[in-house]
Amino acid sequence: MEFFRIKRDIPFMRHALVLNAISFLTFAAAVFFLATRGLHLSIEFTGGTVLEVQYAQAADIDKTRSAVEALGLGEVQVQNFGTSRDVLIRLPVREGQKQDALATQVFGELCKVEQGEVRTKSYTTAEGEAVSRPACEVAGAAAGATEPLQLMRTEFVGPSVGAELYEKGVYALIATIVGIMIYLALRFEWKFSVAAIVANLHDVVIILGFFAFFQWEFSLAVLAAVLAVLGYSVNESVVIFDRIRESFRKYRKMTTSQVIDNAITGTISRTIITHGSTQIMVLSMLIFGGPTLFYFALALTIGICFGIYSSVFVAAATAMWLGVKREDLVKATPKDLDPNDPNAGAVV
């Protein structure tokens, strides 16, 4: 399906050097910010305590955030998740302080803001087991009255666990890159494999550079978005590489740069359809998904935009500069070797 068809090839490769110089400067800036500012890692990587509380009514998130920040526990994160009544609170690791005591302190402060006090409440589970939990009760309230807020769960992530998650995330990234290189080398040619990985690393480093410069939170969800961008970007590169191979077979007199221009021009309509529809969905998550999905969708948005650019001006141009030619992709036939055929061979 095509929205439109461009009859005359656009000379993309004529401007490849200038555009790749811009790419290199952007890449260098991203590396600089990563080296100097570093990533703002989330609690999943650094360790800390997670509290989930549920209010009887829709939570005033600003009021909750102010109450937690007033305790001076460092950089805390307070956000809605699920429904408007559910609030997720992330607390950093505090040396010399037990994490269960820290959770009790935070819950007590939230209960105090709601004009209540924390008391231990005993109840029986569905399995018949007697357990106790802290409960927020308002003085003078009728028996059986609804608690203004409830502590649904607490979870502690140790620094060693966070370091292990970070390490495994790096391994996942490396495994993805190696897998993509092997796939492209087998399907096309090693020059395309190198070109695609250069383009993909360009996208990944720039995403990380944005997160380092603005000190946005880098969480497991963002890492998942980075891995998704790797696959998404290589998909666009594969489409262009496929069209390049077809153009080499069809236009035997074209130079390599002309073949690449023809291939990219022929895929523009498809690129607008696929990337446009995907970007609409991602922007919907970014705008309406709330804090839980915000940085995930933000990383995808950056990755998709730069993925389109890198597939055209980084991957294709790198393949051209590596010297890809018709003989790399198309096996010679008896007609190609016939000296009496005026169209035999390819001028590359």
C-alpha positions in Angstrom: 0.0 0.0 0.0 1.3 3.5 -0.9 0.0 6.9 -0.1 2.0 8.3 -3.0 4.8 7.4 -5.4 7.8 9.6 -6.1 8.7 9.2 -9.8 12.2 10.8 -9.6 14.8 9.5 -7.1 15.8 11.9 -4.3 19.6 12.2 -4.1 19.9 11.4 -0.4 23.5 10.2 -0.7 24.6 13.5 -2.2 24.1 15.0 1.3 25.2 12.0 3.3 28.6 13.5 4.3 27.1 16.6 5.8 24.2 14.8 7.5 26.6 12.2 9.0 28.8 15.0 10.3 25.8 16.3 12.2 25.1 12.7 13.4 28.7 12.4 14.6 28.4 15.7 16.6 25.1 14.6 18.1 26.6 11.2 19.0 29.7 12.9 20.5 27.5 15.2 22.6 25.5 12.2 23.9 28.7 10.4 24.9 30.0 13.5 26.6 26.9 13.9 28.8 26.9 10.2 29.6 30.5 10.5 30.7 30.1 13.7 32.7 26.6 13.5 34.1 25.8 9.9 33.9 22.4 8.2 34.0 19.9 8.9 36.8 19.2 5.3 37.7 16.0 4.3 39.3 15.5 2.3 42.5 15.4 -1.0 40.5 19.1 -0.4 39.8 20.3 1.5 42.9 18.2 -0.3 45.5 15.6 1.2 47.9 12.0 0.7 49.2 8.8 0.7 47.3 5.5 1.4 49.1 2.0 1.0 47.6 -0.8 2.8 49.4 -4.4 3.1 48.4 -6.6 6.0 49.4 -10.3 5.8 50.1 -10.9 8.7 47.7 -8.9 9.9 44.7 -5.4 10.7 45.9 -4.1 14.3 46.0 -0.7 13.4 44.5 0.8 16.8 45.2 -0.2 16.7 48.8 1.2 13.1 49.2 4.5 14.1 47.5 4.9 17.2 49.8 4.3 15.0 52.9 6.9 12.5 51.9 9.5 15.1 50.8 9.0 16.9 54.2 10.6 13.8 55.9 14.0 14.7 54.2 14.7 11.1 53.0 16.5 12.2 49.9 15.2 11.9 46.3 11.8 10.2 46.6 9.4 9.4 43.8 5.7 9.6 44.2 3.3 8.8 41.4 -0.2 7.4 40.6 -0.5 4.0 39.1 -3.5 1.9 38.2 -6.4 4.0 39.5 -6.5 7.5 40.8 -6.7 6.1 44.4 -3.4 4.1 44.1 -0.1 5.7 44.8 3.4 4.3 44.4 6.2 5.7 46.6 9.9 4.9 45.9 12.4 5.7 48.7 16.2 5.5 48.3 18.5 3.4 50.4 19.2 5.0 53.8 22.4 3.9 55.5 22.0 2.9 59.2 18.2 2.8 59.0 16.1 -0.3 58.5 13.9 -0.3 55.5 10.8 -1.6 57.3 11.1 1.2 59.9 11.5 3.7 57.0 8.3 2.4 55.4 6.4 2.6 58.7 7.7 6.2 59.1 6.4 7.2 55.7 3.0 5.6 56.2 2.7 7.2 59.6 3.3 10.6 58.1 0.7 10.1 55.3 -1.8 8.9 57.9 -1.1 12.0 60.0 -1.8 14.2 57.0 -5.2 12.5 56.7 -5.9 13.4 60.4 -5.4 9.8 61.5 -2.9 7.7 63.5 -1.3 4.4 62.8 -2.4 1.3 64.8 -1.7 -2.3 64.4 -4.7 -4.1 63.0 -5.1 -7.9 63.1 -7.2 -9.9 60.6 -7.6 -13.3 59.1 -6.7 -14.2 55.6 -8.8 -16.3 53.2 -6.5 -19.3 54.1 -7.3 -18.8 57.8 -4.0 -17.3 58.8 -3.9 -14.6 61.4 -1.8 -11.6 60.4 -1.3 -8.1 61.4 -0.6 -4.9 59.5 -0.4 -1.1 60.2 -3.7 0.6 59.7 -4.6 4.3 59.5 -7.6 5.1 61.8 -9.2 8.4 62.4 -9.9 9.3 66.0 -13.6 9.4 66.8 -14.6 7.6 63.7 -17.4 5.0 63.9 -16.4 1.4 64.2 -15.9 -0.2 60.8 -15.4 3.1 59.1 -13.4 3.2 56.0 -9.7 3.9 56.5 -8.5 7.1 54.8 -5.6 5.1 53.3 -4.2 1.6 53.4 -0.7 0.2 53.1 -1.1 -2.4 50.4 2.5 -3.6 50.1 6.1 -2.8 50.8 9.0 -4.1 48.9 12.7 -3.7 49.4 15.3 -3.9 46.6 18.8 -4.3 47.9 21.8 -2.5 46.2 23.2 -5.9 45.2 20.0 -6.9 43.5 19.9 -3.5 41.7 23.5 -4.0 40.5 22.6 -7.5 39.2 19.7 -6.0 37.3 21.9 -3.4 35.8 24.5 -6.0 34.8 21.9 -8.3 33.2 20.4 -5.3 31.4 23.8 -4.6 29.8 24.1 -8.3 28.9 20.7 -8.2 27.2 21.7 -5.1 25.2 25.0 -6.8 24.0 23.1 -10.0 23.2 20.6 -8.1 21.1 23.3 -6.3 19.2 25.3 -9.5 18.5 22.1 -11.3 17.4 21.2 -8.5 15.0 24.7 -8.5 13.5 24.6 -12.3 12.9 21.2 -12.1 11.3 22.1 -9.3 8.9 25.4 -10.9 8.0 23.6 -14.1 7.0 20.7 -12.5 5.3 22.6 -9.9 3.4 26.3 -9.3 3.7 28.8 -8.3 6.5 29.0 -4.7 5.2 25.2 -4.3 5.8 25.6 -5.9 9.2 28.3 -3.4 10.3 26.3 -0.5 8.8 23.1 -1.5 10.7 24.9 -1.9 14.0 26.6 1.5 13.6 23.1 3.0 13.0 21.5 1.2 15.9 24.2 2.1 18.4 23.8 5.7 17.1 20.1 5.6 18.2 20.8 3.9 21.6 23.6 6.3 22.6 21.5 9.3 21.6 18.6 8.1 23.7 20.9 7.6 26.7 22.4 11.0 26.0 19.0 12.6 26.3 18.4 10.8 29.6 21.8 11.9 30.9 21.5 15.5 29.9 18.0 16.1 31.3 18.6 13.6 34.2 15.4 11.7 33.5 14.9 8.5 35.4 16.4 5.5 33.8 14.4 2.5 34.9 13.8 -1.1 33.7 10.9 0.2 31.6 13.3 2.6 29.8 15.8 -0.2 29.2 12.9 -2.3 27.7 12.2 0.7 25.4 15.8 0.9 24.3 15.8 -2.8 23.4 12.5 -2.2 21.5 14.1 0.6 19.6 17.0 -1.6 18.6 14.6 -4.1 17.0 12.4 -1.3 15.5 15.4 0.5 14.0 16.9 -2.6 12.4 13.5 -3.4 10.9 13.6 -0.2 8.9 17.2 -0.9 7.9 16.2 -4.4 6.7 13.5 -2.9 4.5 15.9 -0.5 2.9 18.6 -3.2 2.5 16.0 -5.5 0.8 15.1 -2.7 -1.7 18.8 -2.0 -2.3 19.3 -5.7 -3.3 16.3 -5.5 -5.6 17.5 -2.3 -7.2 20.9 -3.9 -7.8 19.2 -6.7 -9.7 16.9 -4.5 -11.6 19.1 -1.5 -12.5 22.4 -3.0 -13.7 23.8 0.3 -15.0 23.3 2.4 -11.8 26.1 3.3 -9.5 25.9 2.3 -5.8 24.8 5.7 -4.7 22.1 5.8 -7.3 20.9 2.4 -6.3 20.7 3.5 -2.6 18.8 6.7 -3.6 16.3 4.6 -5.6 15.8 2.2 -2.7 15.2 4.9 -0.1 12.9 6.9 -2.4 10.9 3.8 -3.1 10.3 3.1 0.6 9.3 6.6 1.7 5.6 6.0 1.5 5.9 2.8 3.5 8.0 4.6 6.1 5.4 7.3 6.5 2.6 4.8 7.0 4.4 2.5 9.5 6.3 5.1 11.5 3.4 7.6 11.5 1.0 5.0 12.9 3.5 3.8 15.5 4.4 7.3 16.6 0.7 8.1 17.1 0.3 5.2 19.4 3.5 6.1 21.3 2.5 9.7 21.7 -0.8 8.5 23.1 1.1 6.7 25.8 3.3 9.7 26.4 0.4 12.1 26.8 -2.3 9.9 28.4 -0.3 7.1 30.0 0.5 8.9 33.1 3.8 8.9 35.1 4.2 5.1 35.0 4.5 5.0 31.2 5.9 8.5 30.6 9.6 7.8 30.4 9.0 4.5 28.6 7.0 6.3 25.9 9.5 9.2 25.8 12.4 6.8 25.1 10.4 5.2 22.3 9.5 8.6 20.8 13.1 9.7 20.7 14.2 6.3 19.3 11.6 6.2 16.6 12.5 9.7 15.3 16.2 9.0 15.3 15.6 5.5 14.0 14.1 6.8 10.7 17.0 9.2 10.3 19.7 6.7 11.1 18.3 4.0 8.7 18.6 6.5 5.8 21.6 8.6 6.6 23.7 6.4 8.8 23.0 2.8 7.9 22.7 3.3 4.1 25.6 5.8 3.9 27.8 3.6 6.0 27.1 0.6 3.7 28.0 2.8 0.7 31.3 3.9 2.3 32.2 0.3 3.1 32.1 -0.4 -0.6 29.0 -2.5 -1.0 28.4 -3.4 -4.6 26.2 -5.5 -6.8 28.5 -8.6 -6.7 28.1 -8.6 -2.9 24.4 -9.3 -3.1 23.6 -10.7 -6.6 25.3 -13.9 -7.9 26.7 -13.6 -11.4 24.7 -15.4 -14.1 25.9 -16.6 -17.5 24.2 -13.5 -19.0 26.3 -11.3 -16.7 29.5 -12.9 -18.0 28.5 -12.9 -21.7 31.0 -10.5 -23.4 28.6 -10.1 -26.3 25.9 -8.7 -24.1 26.1 -4.9 -24.1 24.3 -4.8 -20.8 26.5 -7.4 -19.1 28.0 -6.6 -15.8 27.2 -3.7 -13.4 28.9 -0.4 -13.3 29.5 0.3 -9.6 
